[in-house]
């Protein structure tokens, strides 16, 4: 079971309309997007909690944390990331943990990779962990692709299904 107790550095995210990226990221006033959370959260061993709901659109993350930061669903598999193109792109990131999410394409017209991890401008993507997530319904490409400069990646306890036909 996931530890749901707040840490000294805890922030929250919820889909709109509850979540707003101009808010303080508290439980009562959560941020709206993963991208904003990754840009804004302090580099202090934080946990960013995601409330139940569907988070739409693409998240492009480039932040390199000195300390591990965990992005975690409050309730496993109830925080869903969905888009008709790339859902999450991790470019040259460092020290990120993703736990308890569902990642998927929005439907058969979807393109690209569901989740990709790669280097950025010669900077390794490193110390990345995907734990206890569900990756599914890639209609045209990979569910999770790590390429071009990834090291120290941990993939554990995840479920993968409905890979795209071309892959």
DOFI-101205 format. One record per residue: x negated, y negated, z of N, C-alpha, C, O in turn; residue number from 1; residue in one letter. Coordinates in Angstrom, 2 decimals. Each point is the difference from the previous one (the first is absolute). Layout:
<rec <X Y Z> <X Y Z> <X Y Z> <X Y Z> NUM 'a'>;
...
This chain:
<rec <-0.83 1.20 0.00> <0.83 -1.20 0.00> <-0.86 -1.26 0.00> <-1.10 -0.03 0.56> 1 'x'>;
<rec <1.62 -0.98 -1.19> <-0.72 -1.25 -0.10> <0.10 -0.79 1.29> <1.05 -0.01 0.65> 2 'x'>;
<rec <-2.13 -0.65 -0.28> <-0.02 -0.88 1.16> <0.71 -1.29 -0.39> <-0.51 -0.75 -0.84> 3 'x'>;
<rec <1.66 0.46 1.43> <0.79 -1.17 -0.36> <-0.17 -1.14 0.99> <0.71 -1.00 -0.09> 4 'x'>;
<rec <-1.63 1.14 1.04> <-0.21 -1.06 0.96> <-0.78 -1.14 -0.64> <-0.92 0.25 -0.78> 5 'x'>;
<rec <1.29 -1.49 1.09> <-0.77 -1.12 -0.53> <-1.44 0.04 0.52> <-0.25 0.42 1.13> 6 'x'>;
<rec <-0.67 -0.86 -1.94> <-1.39 -0.15 0.40> <-0.22 -1.48 0.28> <0.88 -0.82 -0.26> 7 'x'>;
<rec <-2.04 0.45 0.80> <-0.25 -1.43 0.21> <0.11 -0.80 -1.29> <0.23 -1.21 0.04> 8 'x'>;
<rec <-0.40 1.87 -1.18> <0.15 -0.68 -1.29> <1.03 0.76 -0.82> <-0.35 0.92 -0.74> 9 'x'>;
<rec <1.61 -1.29 0.87> <1.08 0.62 -0.76> <0.77 -1.07 -0.77> <0.27 -1.08 0.50> 10 'x'>;
<rec <0.06 1.43 -1.74> <0.82 -0.89 -0.84> <1.05 0.86 -0.67> <-0.13 1.22 -0.06> 11 'x'>;
<rec <1.19 -1.87 -0.46> <1.11 0.73 -0.60> <0.36 -0.55 -1.36> <-0.18 -1.18 -0.30> 12 'x'>;
<rec <0.70 2.10 -0.53> <0.44 -0.32 -1.35> <1.37 0.64 -0.19> <0.24 1.11 0.46> 13 'x'>;
<rec <0.65 -1.80 -1.15> <1.33 0.52 -0.35> <0.37 -0.53 -1.38> <-0.41 -1.10 -0.37> 14 'x'>;
<rec <1.17 1.88 -0.40> <0.40 -0.48 -1.32> <0.90 -1.24 0.14> <0.69 -0.15 1.00> 15 'x'>;
<rec <-0.69 -0.72 -2.01> <0.94 -1.12 0.01> <1.43 0.53 0.03> <0.24 1.09 -0.53> 16 'x'>;
<rec <0.69 -1.77 1.11> <-0.12 -1.38 0.47> <-0.54 -0.13 1.43> <-0.30 -1.11 0.43> 17 'x'>;
<rec <0.17 2.21 0.31> <-0.51 -0.11 1.36> <-1.45 -0.50 0.01> <-0.34 -0.91 0.76> 18 'x'>;
<rec <-0.50 1.49 -1.60> <-1.39 -0.40 -0.06> <-0.20 -1.22 -0.87> <0.60 -0.13 -1.06> 19 'x'>;
<rec <-1.48 -0.77 1.53> <-0.33 -1.23 -0.74> <-1.50 -0.23 0.19> <-0.49 -0.06 1.13> 20 'x'>;
<rec <-0.24 -0.08 -2.23> <-1.45 -0.15 0.11> <-0.43 -1.30 0.67> <-1.17 -0.13 0.39> 21 'x'>;
<rec <2.06 -0.82 -0.24> <-0.34 -1.23 0.71> <0.19 0.13 1.50> <-0.30 -0.93 0.75> 22 'x'>;
<rec <0.79 2.07 -0.29> <0.21 0.23 1.43> <-1.30 0.37 0.70> <-1.04 0.10 -0.64> 23 'x'>;
<rec <1.11 0.11 1.97> <-1.20 0.30 0.78> <-0.40 1.47 0.04> <-1.04 0.34 0.57> 24 'x'>;
<rec <1.84 0.56 -1.17> <-0.33 1.43 0.01> <0.29 0.68 1.32> <-0.63 1.00 0.34> 25 'x'>;
<rec <1.59 -1.54 0.41> <0.42 0.62 1.26> <1.13 0.98 -0.27> <0.53 0.06 -1.12> 26 'x'>;
<rec <-0.15 0.70 2.14> <1.12 0.93 -0.17> <1.28 -0.76 -0.37> <0.75 0.44 -0.87> 27 'x'>;
<rec <-0.51 -1.57 1.52> <1.22 -0.80 -0.25> <-0.08 -0.79 -1.30> <1.04 -0.29 -0.61> 28 'x'>;
<rec <-2.25 -0.05 0.17> <-0.19 -0.78 -1.23> <-1.11 0.63 -0.83> <-1.10 -0.54 -0.09> 29 'x'>;
<rec <1.40 1.71 -0.51> <-1.03 0.74 -0.74> <-0.36 -0.63 -1.33> <0.76 -0.78 -0.58> 30 'x'>;
<rec <-1.96 1.14 0.10> <-0.38 -0.36 -1.36> <0.81 0.86 -0.96> <0.67 0.95 0.41> 31 'x'>;
<rec <-0.73 -1.29 -1.71> <0.82 0.71 -0.99> <-0.79 0.98 -0.88> <0.60 0.92 -0.56> 32 'x'>;
<rec <-1.92 -1.10 0.44> <-0.73 0.81 -0.97> <-1.30 0.57 0.57> <-0.62 -0.58 0.89> 33 'x'>;
<rec <0.22 1.71 -1.43> <-1.28 0.61 0.32> <-1.13 -0.92 -0.42> <-0.96 -0.18 0.75> 34 'x'>;
<rec <1.07 -0.41 -1.91> <-1.06 -0.86 -0.51> <-0.26 -1.18 0.96> <-1.15 -0.32 0.29> 35 'x'>;
<rec <2.20 -0.31 0.18> <-0.15 -1.11 0.95> <-0.58 0.49 1.32> <-0.87 -0.65 0.58> 36 'x'>;
<rec <1.36 1.78 -0.11> <-0.51 0.56 1.27> <-1.50 0.27 -0.10> <-0.74 -0.34 0.92> 37 'x'>;
<rec <0.30 0.95 -2.01> <-1.42 0.33 -0.15> <-0.87 -1.25 -0.11> <-1.16 0.02 0.40> 38 'x'>;
<rec <1.70 -1.08 -0.92> <-0.73 -1.26 -0.12> <-0.05 -0.75 1.32> <-0.98 -0.68 0.29> 39 'x'>;
<rec <2.03 0.80 0.51> <0.20 -0.85 1.17> <-0.42 0.63 1.33> <-0.46 -0.72 0.89> 40 'x'>;
<rec <0.60 2.01 -0.73> <-0.24 0.65 1.28> <-1.45 -0.22 0.45> <-0.92 0.04 -0.81> 41 'x'>;
<rec <0.71 -0.28 2.10> <-1.38 -0.18 0.50> <-0.82 1.28 -0.16> <0.54 1.10 -0.01> 42 'x'>;
<rec <-1.83 -1.26 -0.12> <-0.93 1.13 -0.14> <-0.41 0.44 1.40> <-1.12 -0.25 0.44> 43 'x'>;
<rec <2.07 0.92 0.26> <-0.21 0.30 1.41> <0.65 1.33 0.39> <0.72 0.06 1.01> 44 'x'>;
<rec <-0.96 0.99 -1.79> <0.57 1.33 0.30> <1.53 -0.06 0.11> <0.58 0.65 0.87> 45 'x'>;
<rec <0.07 -1.40 -1.72> <1.44 -0.21 0.07> <0.79 1.18 -0.55> <-0.51 0.80 -0.78> 46 'x'>;
<rec <1.76 -0.72 1.21> <0.98 0.88 -0.63> <1.09 -0.91 -0.56> <0.53 -0.86 0.70> 47 'x'>;
<rec <-0.21 1.07 -1.97> <1.09 -0.72 -0.64> <1.13 0.99 -0.18> <-0.12 0.96 -0.77> 48 'x'>;
<rec <1.21 -1.17 1.48> <1.17 0.90 0.01> <0.97 -0.41 -1.10> <0.29 -1.18 -0.17> 49 'x'>;
<rec <0.22 2.17 -0.58> <0.96 -0.25 -1.06> <1.36 0.55 0.39> <0.15 1.18 0.29> 50 'x'>;
<rec <0.83 -2.07 -0.29> <1.36 0.40 0.32> <0.59 0.78 -1.17> <-0.50 -0.08 -1.12> 51 'x'>;
<rec <1.56 0.83 1.39> <0.67 0.80 -1.02> <0.52 -0.89 -1.13> <0.43 -1.12 0.24> 52 'x'>;
<rec <-0.47 1.65 -1.47> <0.55 -0.71 -1.15> <-0.85 0.22 -1.23> <-1.02 0.67 0.04> 53 'x'>;
<rec <1.47 -1.26 -1.14> <-0.70 0.13 -1.28> <-0.74 -1.31 -0.28> <0.60 -1.08 -0.03> 54 'x'>;
<rec <-1.90 1.21 -0.18> <-0.87 -1.12 -0.33> <-0.26 0.07 -1.50> <-0.65 0.94 -0.46> 55 'x'>;
<rec <1.14 -1.89 -0.30> <-0.09 0.06 -1.46> <-1.13 -0.88 -0.51> <-0.44 -0.93 0.67> 56 'x'>;
<rec <-0.01 1.24 -1.87> <-1.06 -0.77 -0.63> <-1.36 0.63 0.23> <-0.13 1.01 0.69> 57 'x'>;
<rec <-0.87 -1.64 -1.27> <-1.37 0.50 0.11> <-0.74 -0.72 1.12> <0.18 -1.20 0.20> 58 'x'>;
<rec <-1.01 1.94 0.51> <-0.89 -0.58 1.01> <-1.43 0.20 -0.48> <-0.44 1.13 -0.20> 59 'x'>;
<rec <-0.29 -2.23 0.03> <-1.41 0.04 -0.39> <-0.82 -0.44 1.20> <0.06 -1.15 0.42> 60 'x'>;
<rec <-0.83 2.08 0.13> <-0.79 -0.29 1.19> <-1.49 -0.03 -0.34> <-0.50 0.85 -0.73> 61 'x'>;
<rec <-0.20 -1.85 1.28> <-1.42 -0.16 -0.26> <-0.80 -0.27 1.29> <-1.21 -0.20 -0.07> 62 'x'>;
<rec <1.86 0.20 1.21> <-0.66 -0.39 1.25> <-0.95 1.08 0.50> <0.29 1.20 -0.07> 63 'x'>;
<rec <-1.42 -1.63 0.57> <-1.01 0.89 0.58> <-0.05 -0.30 1.49> <-0.53 -1.04 0.41> 64 'x'>;
<rec <1.07 1.93 0.40> <0.00 -0.16 1.45> <-1.29 0.54 0.59> <-0.52 1.01 -0.47> 65 'x'>;
<rec <-0.01 -1.66 1.48> <-1.15 0.51 0.73> <0.41 1.11 0.95> <-0.76 0.92 0.27> 66 'x'>;
<rec <2.00 -1.03 0.25> <0.57 0.98 0.94> <1.18 0.68 -0.66> <0.70 -0.62 -0.80> 67 'x'>;
<rec <-0.44 1.89 1.12> <1.15 0.69 -0.60> <1.32 -0.70 0.33> <0.25 -0.38 1.15> 68 'x'>;
<rec <0.58 0.23 -2.17> <1.36 -0.54 0.16> <0.96 1.08 -0.50> <-0.18 0.57 -1.08> 69 'x'>;
<rec <1.19 -0.29 1.89> <0.97 1.04 -0.35> <1.31 -0.63 -0.42> <0.56 -0.86 0.69> 70 'x'>;
<rec <-0.06 1.30 -1.84> <1.31 -0.38 -0.51> <0.87 1.23 0.20> <-0.27 1.04 -0.60> 71 'x'>;
<rec <1.32 -1.14 1.43> <0.73 1.20 0.42> <1.51 -0.25 -0.01> <0.48 -1.04 0.44> 72 'x'>;
<rec <0.25 2.02 -0.96> <1.47 -0.04 0.07> <0.44 0.25 1.44> <-0.54 0.89 0.66> 73 'x'>;
<rec <1.50 -1.66 -0.19> <0.54 0.24 1.34> <0.61 1.39 0.06> <-0.23 0.76 0.94> 74 'x'>;
<rec <1.02 -0.44 -1.96> <0.62 1.32 -0.13> <-0.54 0.65 -1.27> <0.18 -0.52 -1.09> 75 'x'>;
<rec <-0.84 1.64 1.24> <-0.64 0.66 -1.14> <0.95 0.16 -1.18> <1.12 0.48 0.14> 76 'x'>;
<rec <-1.62 -0.90 -1.32> <0.65 0.14 -1.31> <1.23 -0.89 -0.17> <0.72 0.13 -0.99> 77 'x'>;
<rec <-0.47 -1.03 1.92> <1.15 -0.91 -0.11> <-0.43 -1.37 -0.53> <0.86 -0.81 -0.34> 78 'x'>;
<rec <-2.14 0.55 0.26> <-0.53 -1.21 -0.64> <-0.49 0.45 -1.37> <-0.97 0.75 -0.11> 79 'x'>;
<rec <1.66 -1.20 -0.94> <-0.20 0.50 -1.36> <-0.54 -1.11 -0.89> <0.57 -1.09 -0.07> 80 'x'>;
<rec <-1.68 1.38 -0.62> <-0.56 -0.94 -0.96> <0.37 0.49 -1.39> <-0.26 1.15 -0.36> 81 'x'>;
<rec <0.88 -2.04 -0.44> <0.55 0.40 -1.29> <-0.20 -1.13 -1.01> <0.15 -1.18 0.32> 82 'x'>;
<rec <-0.49 1.58 -1.57> <-0.15 -0.98 -1.07> <0.08 0.74 -1.33> <-0.16 1.21 -0.05> 83 'x'>;
<rec <0.43 -1.97 -1.03> <0.07 0.63 -1.32> <-1.36 -0.05 -0.72> <-0.10 0.34 -1.18> 84 'x'>;
<rec <-0.91 -0.76 1.89> <-1.37 -0.02 -0.48> <-0.88 0.49 1.15> <0.48 0.75 0.85> 85 'x'>;
<rec <-1.72 -1.16 -0.79> <-0.85 0.40 1.11> <0.62 -0.47 1.31> <0.42 -1.15 0.12> 86 'x'>;
<rec <-0.34 2.03 0.86> <0.63 -0.33 1.28> <-1.02 -0.66 0.92> <0.27 -1.07 0.56> 87 'x'>;
<rec <-1.43 1.70 -0.39> <-1.06 -0.57 0.83> <-1.33 0.18 -0.73> <-0.31 1.08 -0.50> 88 'x'>;
<rec <-0.46 -2.16 0.45> <-1.33 0.02 -0.58> <-0.97 -0.50 1.07> <0.10 -1.13 0.46> 89 'x'>;
<rec <-1.03 1.99 -0.08> <-1.01 -0.34 0.99> <-1.32 -0.21 -0.74> <-0.61 0.95 -0.47> 90 'x'>;
<rec <0.18 -2.20 0.36> <-1.19 -0.37 -0.77> <-1.12 -0.45 0.92> <0.04 -1.10 0.54> 91 'x'>;
<rec <-1.05 1.95 -0.37> <-1.15 -0.37 0.81> <0.31 -0.20 1.48> <-0.73 -0.72 0.68> 92 'x'>;
<rec <1.78 1.33 -0.19> <0.40 -0.18 1.41> <-0.88 0.82 0.93> <-0.72 0.90 -0.44> 93 'x'>;
<rec <0.81 -1.22 1.73> <-0.77 0.73 0.99> <0.76 0.09 1.31> <0.66 -0.96 0.41> 94 'x'>;
<rec <-0.76 2.14 0.24> <0.57 0.23 1.34> <1.52 -0.16 0.06> <0.51 -0.77 0.81> 95 'x'>;
<rec <0.20 1.50 -1.66> <1.46 -0.02 0.01> <0.54 1.42 0.18> <-0.49 0.94 -0.61> 96 'x'>;
<rec <1.51 -0.82 1.45> <0.69 1.27 0.25> <1.46 -0.20 -0.35> <0.61 -0.97 0.44> 97 'x'>;
<rec <-0.03 1.89 -1.23> <1.42 -0.05 -0.36> <0.65 1.27 0.54> <-0.45 1.10 -0.30> 98 'x'>;
<rec <1.50 -1.26 1.10> <0.55 1.15 0.70> <1.53 -0.03 0.07> <0.60 -0.97 0.46> 99 'x'>;
<rec <0.02 2.07 -0.94> <1.43 0.20 0.16> <0.88 -0.64 -1.06> <1.20 -0.17 0.23> 100 'x'>;
<rec <-1.75 -0.18 -1.38> <0.76 -0.69 -1.05> <0.49 0.96 -1.09> <-0.43 1.15 -0.09> 101 'x'>;
<rec <1.32 -1.66 -0.72> <0.40 0.65 -1.24> <-0.38 -0.95 -1.13> <0.35 -1.19 0.04> 102 'x'>;
<rec <-1.07 1.70 -1.04> <-0.42 -0.78 -1.17> <0.62 0.64 -1.23> <-0.13 1.21 -0.20> 103 'x'>;
<rec <0.81 -2.02 -0.65> <0.66 0.58 -1.17> <0.24 -1.04 -1.08> <0.03 -1.21 0.25> 104 'x'>;
<rec <0.14 1.71 -1.48> <0.44 -0.86 -1.09> <1.52 -0.19 0.08> <0.71 0.81 0.60> 105 'x'>;
<rec <-0.24 -1.89 -1.22> <1.41 -0.36 0.08> <0.90 0.81 -0.92> <1.20 0.10 0.26> 106 'x'>;
<rec <-1.73 0.50 -1.31> <0.84 0.77 -0.92> <-0.77 0.42 -1.22> <-1.19 -0.29 -0.12> 107 'x'>;
<rec <1.85 1.00 -0.81> <-0.66 0.58 -1.17> <-0.70 -1.00 -0.92> <-0.89 0.40 -0.74> 108 'x'>;
<rec <1.26 -1.66 0.76> <-0.66 -1.00 -0.85> <-1.29 -0.53 0.64> <-0.67 -0.85 -0.58> 109 'x'>;
<rec <0.32 1.34 1.75> <-1.18 -0.49 0.73> <-1.29 0.35 -0.72> <-0.10 1.03 -0.67> 110 'x'>;
<rec <-0.88 -1.90 0.81> <-1.31 0.17 -0.62> <-1.07 0.01 1.09> <0.28 -0.29 1.16> 111 'x'>;
<rec <-1.49 0.62 -1.55> <-1.20 -0.09 0.83> <-0.05 1.02 1.12> <0.84 0.91 0.09> 112 'x'>;
<rec <-1.82 -1.09 0.76> <-0.29 0.89 1.12> <0.80 -0.47 1.21> <0.17 -1.20 0.19> 113 'x'>;
<rec <0.33 2.12 0.62> <0.75 -0.41 1.19> <-0.95 -0.71 0.97> <0.25 -1.15 0.35> 114 'x'>;
<rec <-1.32 1.80 0.08> <-0.99 -0.63 0.89> <-1.38 0.21 -0.60> <-0.37 1.13 -0.33> 115 'x'>;
<rec <-0.41 -2.22 0.20> <-1.36 0.11 -0.52> <-0.99 -0.64 0.97> <0.30 -0.99 0.67> 116 'x'>;
<rec <-1.47 1.60 -0.61> <-1.09 -0.49 0.85> <-1.24 -0.05 -0.87> <-0.36 0.99 -0.63> 117 'x'>;
<rec <-0.31 -2.14 0.59> <-1.17 -0.17 -0.86> <-0.87 -1.15 0.49> <0.41 -0.79 0.84> 118 'x'>;
<rec <-1.62 0.72 -1.39> <-0.91 -1.08 0.35> <0.48 -1.30 -0.62> <0.89 -0.02 -0.85> 119 'x'>;
<rec <-1.49 -1.06 1.31> <0.35 -1.32 -0.54> <-1.26 -0.84 -0.06> <-0.61 -0.28 1.03> 120 'x'>;
<rec <0.21 -0.12 -2.23> <-1.18 -0.84 -0.21> <-1.23 0.57 0.70> <-0.77 -0.72 0.64> 121 'x'>;
<rec <0.58 2.03 -0.79> <-1.15 0.67 0.57> <0.12 0.32 1.49> <-0.93 0.56 0.58> 122 'x'>;
<rec <2.03 -0.88 0.03> <0.24 0.26 1.43> <0.74 1.33 0.15> <1.08 0.17 -0.55> 123 'x'>;
<rec <-1.66 0.77 1.29> <0.64 1.29 0.23> <1.38 -0.17 0.65> <0.20 -0.94 0.77> 124 'x'>;
<rec <0.71 1.81 -1.07> <1.21 0.21 0.82> <-0.41 1.10 0.96> <-0.35 1.10 -0.43> 125 'x'>;
<rec <0.38 -1.38 1.73> <-0.57 0.96 0.94> <0.73 -0.01 1.34> <0.67 -0.95 0.39> 126 'x'>;
<rec <-0.86 2.11 0.30> <0.63 0.20 1.30> <1.51 -0.20 -0.09> <0.60 -0.78 0.74> 127 'x'>;
<rec <-0.01 1.51 -1.67> <1.44 -0.04 -0.26> <0.59 1.33 0.46> <-0.55 1.06 -0.29> 128 'x'>;
<rec <1.68 -1.12 1.00> <0.68 1.22 0.44> <1.46 -0.06 -0.39> <0.68 -0.99 0.26> 129 'x'>;
<rec <-0.20 2.06 -0.87> <1.44 0.22 -0.23> <0.37 1.22 0.82> <-0.48 1.10 -0.27> 130 'x'>;
<rec <1.34 -1.29 1.26> <0.36 1.08 0.92> <1.52 0.08 0.13> <0.67 -1.00 0.26> 131 'x'>;
<rec <-0.14 2.22 -0.45> <1.41 0.26 0.27> <0.94 -0.88 -0.83> <0.94 -0.59 0.53> 132 'x'>;
<rec <-1.22 0.50 -1.84> <0.84 -0.77 -0.92> <0.64 0.94 -1.02> <-0.38 1.16 -0.11> 133 'x'>;
<rec <1.34 -1.69 -0.62> <0.59 0.72 -1.13> <-0.23 -0.83 -1.26> <0.36 -1.17 -0.05> 134 'x'>;
<rec <-0.96 1.80 -0.97> <-0.22 -0.62 -1.30> <0.84 0.79 -1.01> <-0.16 1.21 -0.12> 135 'x'>;
<rec <1.05 -1.89 -0.59> <0.81 0.77 -0.96> <0.52 -0.85 -1.14> <-0.04 -1.23 0.04> 136 'x'>;
<rec <0.55 1.92 -1.06> <0.66 -0.58 -1.15> <-0.85 -1.01 -0.77> <0.36 -1.17 -0.13> 137 'x'>;
<rec <-1.50 1.65 -0.37> <-0.76 -0.76 -0.96> <0.46 0.49 -1.37> <-0.15 1.18 -0.32> 138 'x'>;
<rec <0.71 -2.06 -0.47> <0.60 0.42 -1.26> <-0.97 0.00 -1.17> <0.28 0.61 -1.03> 139 'x'>;
<rec <-1.42 -1.30 1.16> <-0.89 -0.10 -1.15> <-1.47 0.16 0.35> <-0.84 -0.01 -0.90> 140 'x'>;
<rec <0.50 0.16 2.17> <-1.42 0.02 0.36> <-0.17 0.68 1.36> <0.87 0.74 0.45> 141 'x'>;
<rec <-2.00 -1.01 0.20> <-0.33 0.65 1.27> <0.82 -0.53 1.18> <0.49 -1.13 -0.02> 142 'x'>;
<rec <-0.36 1.97 1.02> <0.62 -0.40 1.26> <-0.98 -0.80 0.85> <0.34 -1.06 0.52> 143 'x'>;
<rec <-1.55 1.57 -0.38> <-1.07 -0.66 0.74> <-1.28 0.21 -0.78> <-0.39 1.13 -0.28> 144 'x'>;
<rec <-0.26 -2.22 -0.09> <-1.23 0.10 -0.78> <-1.10 -0.81 0.67> <0.16 -1.19 0.27> 145 'x'>;
<rec <-1.27 1.87 0.00> <-1.18 -0.65 0.55> <-1.09 0.11 -1.04> <-0.35 1.10 -0.43> 146 'x'>;
<rec <-0.19 -2.23 0.02> <-1.00 0.00 -1.06> <-0.86 -1.25 0.07> <0.29 -0.94 0.74> 147 'x'>;
<rec <-1.36 0.93 -1.54> <-0.88 -1.15 -0.14> <-0.46 -0.59 1.32> <0.33 -1.14 0.32> 148 'x'>;
<rec <-1.09 1.88 0.44> <-0.61 -0.55 1.19> <0.81 0.12 1.27> <0.27 -1.01 0.66> 149 'x'>;
<rec <0.13 2.21 -0.30> <0.70 0.26 1.26> <-0.87 0.93 0.83> <-0.52 1.00 -0.51> 150 'x'>;
<rec <0.37 -1.32 1.79> <-0.75 0.89 0.88> <0.60 -0.04 1.40> <0.67 -0.95 0.38> 151 'x'>;
<rec <-0.92 2.02 0.35> <0.50 0.15 1.37> <1.53 -0.11 0.04> <0.55 -0.78 0.78> 152 'x'>;
<rec <0.12 1.55 -1.63> <1.46 0.02 -0.04> <0.49 1.29 0.65> <-0.57 1.07 -0.21> 153 'x'>;
<rec <1.64 -1.18 1.01> <0.60 1.15 0.66> <1.45 0.09 -0.44> <0.77 -0.95 0.12> 154 'x'>;
<rec <-0.40 2.12 -0.64> <1.37 0.26 -0.43> <0.44 1.22 0.79> <-0.47 1.10 -0.26> 155 'x'>;
<rec <1.39 -1.29 1.23> <0.38 1.14 0.84> <1.48 -0.01 0.36> <0.57 -1.05 0.31> 156 'x'>;
<rec <0.02 2.23 -0.37> <1.38 0.18 0.43> <1.04 -0.67 -0.87> <1.10 -0.27 0.46> 157 'x'>;
<rec <-1.43 0.00 -1.72> <0.93 -0.66 -0.92> <0.74 1.03 -0.85> <-0.45 1.13 -0.15> 158 'x'>;
<rec <1.58 -1.54 -0.39> <0.78 0.83 -0.91> <0.02 -0.69 -1.36> <0.28 -1.19 -0.09> 159 'x'>;
<rec <-0.58 1.95 -0.98> <-0.01 -0.53 -1.36> <0.96 0.83 -0.85> <-0.06 1.23 0.03> 160 'x'>;
<rec <0.95 -1.89 -0.78> <0.84 0.74 -0.94> <0.52 -0.89 -1.12> <0.03 -1.23 0.13> 161 'x'>;
<rec <0.39 1.85 -1.23> <0.49 -0.64 -1.22> <-1.05 -0.91 -0.63> <0.20 -1.20 -0.18> 162 'x'>;
<rec <-1.33 1.83 -0.16> <-1.08 -0.67 -0.73> <0.45 -0.27 -1.42> <0.76 0.79 -0.56> 163 'x'>;
<rec <-1.21 -1.88 -0.06> <0.36 -0.33 -1.37> <-0.44 1.06 -0.99> <-1.02 0.65 0.19> 164 'x'>;
<rec <1.79 -0.48 -1.27> <-0.27 1.02 -1.00> <-1.35 -0.16 -0.68> <-0.65 1.00 -0.30> 165 'x'>;
<rec <0.21 -2.23 0.07> <-1.25 -0.21 -0.75> <-1.22 0.30 0.87> <-1.12 -0.01 -0.52> 166 'x'>;
<rec <1.29 0.25 1.77> <-1.14 0.26 0.87> <0.05 1.43 0.50> <-0.88 0.42 0.76> 167 'x'>;
